[in-house]
Amino acid sequence: MRTESFGNNLINDDLAANLVPGGSMGLPVITAGSGAEVLDEDGNKYLDLEAGPGVASVGHCHPTVVAAVQEQAAKLMQSPGRYHSRLTSELAKRITDLTGNRLRRVFFSNSGAEANDGAIKLALKRATLTGKRGFGILALEHGFHGRLSLPLSLTGMASRKKGFGPYGSFPGVVHVPAPYCYRCPLGLSLQNCGVKCADVVEDVLKTRVPGEAAALIAEPILGVGGVIVPPESYWPKVETICRGNNILLIHDEVFCGFGRTGKMFGHQHWDSKPDIVTFAKTIGGGLPLGGFMATEEVGTSFEEGDHFTTFGGNSQVGPAAAHAVLDVLEKEHLVKRAVDAGHLFMHGLKGLAAKHEAIGDVRGRGLMIGVELVKDRASREPAPQLTKQLQQAMRERGVLVAITGVHGCVLRITPPLVISEAQVTVALDALDAALTAAAQK
Ligand SMILES: Cc1ncc(COP(=O)(O)O)c(C=O)c1O
């Protein structure tokens, strides 16, 4: 077997030969999964700290989800067209109930990128109906919203747009600084910053937005950007600015949603009241399902023919899986488990930070955790090479973990929410051993 490196991945030439580079590729070759573990084709077991990424929250191949998919697949896989489905309508009701019924109208898509694309389309239609002109859209630096043209434009990570010209530069999209406290974009210190990065939104509205802004879209906690957790007053301040300027607040809950952060939705940590929420990943339990939900007022801005997709809510297997995912989240108290396992991880990681100088920062909520690696703590210079080494060393010890962040120096820990205490210890031990080995090189 010939292998070589591609990005962070070790790839097999034969398996990669007919795939567009950058998609699903990398060793090991995973063939099965159960709970928080996966197996490769040689029978080696790995603890999965990536989970899909962020998809397998209820665990790989949960029997309840598998049974629901099998049963629905034998009954009806796809509705003929634009006809009612009880399964889809009841799923919409269940999901909006999770917001206390504040958000009431749901559109189902196939992915997170499509969910965000549709949410912006809805916001622009709303802006038109309310007589706005200019159609500016605000997004956050370091934010990630998907790889289609508009979501890529919303994404605040330049490396993802390299070589695509205007494909990733949708007119009207303006980025504001992220609340990245470890590397404050305004050069302030956490103790007396006054959360100026939120105030900047108001300045940007006056100086850089073309005409009037329709919406601000952001992840409550920035996942792909390096697990950036905003300070306590950030979202309340930004929300006030949005309300004051009649701008819709869209929270992208594609990664944070459905329990991962220790609340059903990430924005609930700040008690935000978004007008639109987008979701995907966890809800399909491994099947492609996403969507957006909006308040009654905003969600009824679309008229017949404004928006549609062939699959989404028409596919019946995805919604069947989603009902099962919600059942499992509830019955197994997985939101609470995300809190408990998250505490265990944070406690263990803080212990490792006391022992290993290379750990610059440990942050997160629930089971959405980032470990930022630096060359030294004083300069905070990012350590992407070391991060890759750690990822590989952990893989060799049977633990799969992702690398994330603009500087490529954050290990992202987002395991299935069913991860056990013993498995958390396995993960921490693997990171400890990898850091010790790296320091000795
Ligand atoms: C916050 C966020 N939004 C959107 C997306 C894009 O979702 P998808 O890959 O399903 O298009 C992702 C994917 O990682 C994400 O993390």
PDBQT file of the ligand as one rigid body, heavy atoms in Angstrom, charges set to zero:
ROOT
HETATM    1  C1  LIG A 501     -21.252  25.709  11.885  1.00  0.00    +0.000 C 
HETATM    2  C2  LIG A 501     -21.334  24.995  10.577  1.00  0.00    +0.000 A 
HETATM    3  N1  LIG A 501     -22.164  25.457   9.634  1.00  0.00    +0.000 NA
HETATM    4  C3  LIG A 501     -22.286  24.844   8.444  1.00  0.00    +0.000 A 
HETATM    5  C4  LIG A 501     -21.542  23.731   8.145  1.00  0.00    +0.000 A 
HETATM    6  C5  LIG A 501     -21.685  23.067   6.820  1.00  0.00    +0.000 C 
HETATM    7  O1  LIG A 501     -22.445  21.910   6.937  1.00  0.00    +0.000 OA
HETATM    8  P1  LIG A 501     -22.424  20.817   5.780  1.00  0.00    +0.000 P 
HETATM    9  O2  LIG A 501     -21.051  20.279   5.713  1.00  0.00    +0.000 OA
HETATM   10  O3  LIG A 501     -23.472  19.825   6.203  1.00  0.00    +0.000 OA
HETATM   11  O4  LIG A 501     -22.795  21.525   4.523  1.00  0.00    +0.000 OA
HETATM   12  C6  LIG A 501     -20.664  23.203   9.093  1.00  0.00    +0.000 A 
HETATM   13  C7  LIG A 501     -19.847  22.024   8.812  1.00  0.00    +0.000 C 
HETATM   14  O5  LIG A 501     -18.930  21.669   9.509  1.00  0.00    +0.000 OA
HETATM   15  C8  LIG A 501     -20.556  23.860  10.343  1.00  0.00    +0.000 A 
HETATM   16  O6  LIG A 501     -19.726  23.419  11.300  1.00  0.00    +0.000 OA
ENDROOT
TORSDOF 0
